[in-house]
Amino acid sequence: MAVTPPDEPPTGLIASVRAVGRGPEAVRVGQRWGFGAFLLVEAVFILSAVFITALARTSGTDIGSSVSFILIGSMVPTVLAAAVAVTVTYLRGNGPFQDLRLGWEWADVKIGLKLGALGLLLTYVAAVIWSRLVGDSNATSAISELVDGAGLPLAAAIVMFLYVCFLGPVCEEIIYRGLLWGAVERQNWSRWAAFVLTTLIFAASHLEPLRTSLLIVIAIPIGIARLITRRLTASVVAHVINNFLPGLTLLLVSVGVMPS
């Protein structure tokens, strides 16, 4: 009789969520990193962002009008933090593929696409409600404020689009639903605990208080993808899908095709 592999979720989204156990996850052999590694990665993210901002100010550069600083300030802190996260798994664990659950399964891609599409719908509804609550003048993100009116050259706008839609989601998933999730599970807490904590910390770590509630809604489908598959591929795909329309809008606004 065929046996279903333990990492494969049952058919159907609701059934998959219900099947997630509330018991502690199995101990990861060889993993010698935990919350300290995540705090280190967050420190790298924050300090690199502060350093870039200070460098711009001491050089007399207006970050909002400098294409170079817009790109560097938007991308380098997240990419650098993700690189440190991967390095930690090599130095203190089994490497990113095992420790961060970077295994590839086509089934995960399908789940990620479904939850990404669901996330787009939820994000749209939540964004409409949120913009009415905070007002249109406040209904914006840090990156969109940075590029709004900057008149980015086409090449820079394309680079920003690729970052927002692809590179950024991969890096953020490595940090939050990879490293942080693994740190939670190492404490012998359940996947549900990891889901809740990573969702809340992911939203808060963007350091945009007005958008925190919206970011929680955005993070839920992405976290569910990680929750039911136990791997990072599904959440990466869901995150990419969720960021695609905002990234495309950012591209069109930055090159002046759409009004801000």
N, C-alpha and C positions, 0 to 999 in steps of 0.2 A: 504493500500500500504506500502511495506517495506521501511524503511528509513535507509540510510547508516549512520553509526555512524560517528560523525565529525572527530574522530581521525584516521579513516581508510582511507588510501590513495586509489585513484582510481586504476583500473587495468592498468598495464604497467608502466615502469620506467619513460619514457618521459612524459606521461600524469600526473604522480604523481608529477614530478618536476614542470610542468606547472601549476598545481593546487595550488601550494604553494602561498598563498597571500602575498602581500607586505605591508599590514596594520599591526599595532601593535598587539601583542598578548594580550590576556585577562590578567588582573591583577591577580596575584596569591594570593589568600587570605591566610593570616597567614605566608607568607614568609617575614621575617624581616632581610634578609641578601642580599648582593649585591656584588659589585666589591671589597669592603673591605675584604669580606670573601675570595675571590679568591687571593687577594694580600697576605693575611695571609698564605694561603696554599702554594703559591709560595715561600714565605719567609721561611716556614718550610722546603720545598724541598731544597732550596739553602743552607740554614744554616746547615741542617743536612749533606748534601754532603760535605760542607766545614769542618765541625767538624770531619767527618770520615777521610777525607784526612789529616787534621792536626794531628789527633790521630795516624795515620799510620806513619807520618813523625817524630813526637816526640818520637815514640817508635823505630825508626830506621827500620821500616818495608818497604820493597819494595812492593807497592801495586800490581804491575804487576806480582809478583812471589808468592804472598800470596793468597792461595785459599780462606781463610776466608774473607780477605778484598775485594777480587774480588766479592764474593757473597754479602757481606754486603754493599759495596759501590754501587753495581749495583741495589740492590733491596730495601734497607731500606728507602732511601729518597722518592722514589715514593710511596711505601706502606704507609709510615708515613704521607705523604701529603694527600693521599686519605682518610686515617683514620680521619684526621683533617677535611676534607671536609664533610664527613659523620656526624661527631660530630657536626659541625656547623648547619647542617639541623635539628638535634635533639634539639639543644639549642635555635636556632633562627628561626625555621620554623616548618614544618609539618613532618619532617623525610625524609629520602632519597627516599623512594618509591614514595612519592608524589612530593617532591621538585625537585628531580633529574630525575623524569620520569622513574623509574625503573620497570614499569609495564611489565608483561610478556604476550606476544601474539605470537602464533606460526607463524602468518603471518609476524611478525617482524623478526623471525629467517630466514624465506625463503628469505625475502628482504636482510637481512644481508649476507646470503650465496651468493646471486647473485652479490651484490655489492662488496663483498670480492673477489670473483672470477674475477670480472672486475678490481678490484684494483690490484690484482696480475699481470694481463696482463699489466696494465698501469705502474705499478712499474717496471716490467721487461724492458719495452721499455724505460722508463725514466731513469732507472739505466744504461742501455747500453749507451744512449746518454750522460748522466752525467759523466760516467767514462771516456769516450773519451775526454770530455771537461776538466776535472780536472786531468786526468792521473790516471793510475792504482794504482800508489803508494799512491794517496790521496783518492781513491775510497773505503773508509771504514768508519765504524761508531765507536762511542766511545766505545761501548761494545765489538765490534769485535776486536778493538785495545787492549782492556784490557785483553781479553782471548787469543789473538793470541800468540801462542808459549808458553802459560802458562802450557800446558799439564795437564789440569784439570783431576782429578780422575773421574771415570765414574759416581759416585753418584753426585758429584758437577756439572758435565756437564749436567746431567739429571735435576737437580734443576734449572740450568740456562735456559735450554730448556723450562721447565714448566713456568718459570717466563716470558721469552720473548714471548711465545705463548699464555699464558692464564692469569696469574696474572697481568703482566704488562699492557696489553691492558685494562683489567677491571679497574685497578687503574687510568690509563690515561683518560679513558672515563668518569669516575666519576669526575675527576678534570676539564677537558676541555669541553666536550660536556654535562656534567652534571652541575657542579657548575658554570663555566664561562658562559655557554649558558643560564642558569637561571638568572645570573646576568645581562646579556644583555637584556633579555626579560623583566626583572623587570623595565628597563628604558623605557618601552613601545616602544621598537624598534621591527622591524619585524624579522621573522625567517631567512630571507635572511641576515640581518645584523648580526645575531648571527652566521650564517654559515660562513660568510666571516671572521669575527673577530676570531672565534675559530680556523678556519683553519690556519690563519696567526700566531696567538699566539702559537698554538700547534707546528707549525714548528719552530718558533723562540725560543721557550722555551727549546728545546733540546740543545741549546748553541753549535751548530755545524755549523758555518757559511757556510762552503763549502757544507753542505748537506741541507741547508734551502730550496733551490728551489726544490730539490728532495722530501723533506718531505712535501712540499705544495702539490705536485702531489699525494703523498701517502695519504694525509689527505682528498682530495676531495671526493672520493667515500665513505669514512667513514662518513664524514660530511653530504653527501647526504642522507645516511641511517637515520641519526638523523633528517634531515630536513623534509623528506617526511612522516616519521612515528610519529614524535613528541615524540618519546620514545627512551630510551637509549639502549634497548635490541638489536635493529638492528645494531647500530653503534658498539656495543661491539662484536657482531658476525662478522661483516665485518672486524674489527680490528684484531680479532683472526685469521681469514682466511688469512689476508694480512701478518701477522707476522709468519705464520706457516713455509713456506719454508725458509725464512731467519733464523728462530729459529732452524730448522732442520739442515741447513748448519752449523750454529754456533756449534751445538752439534757434528756434524761429524768432523769439523775442530779441535775443542777443544780436542777431544779424539784421534786425529791423523789419523782418517779414510780417511779424505780428506786433500789435501794440502791447506795451507793458501793462 
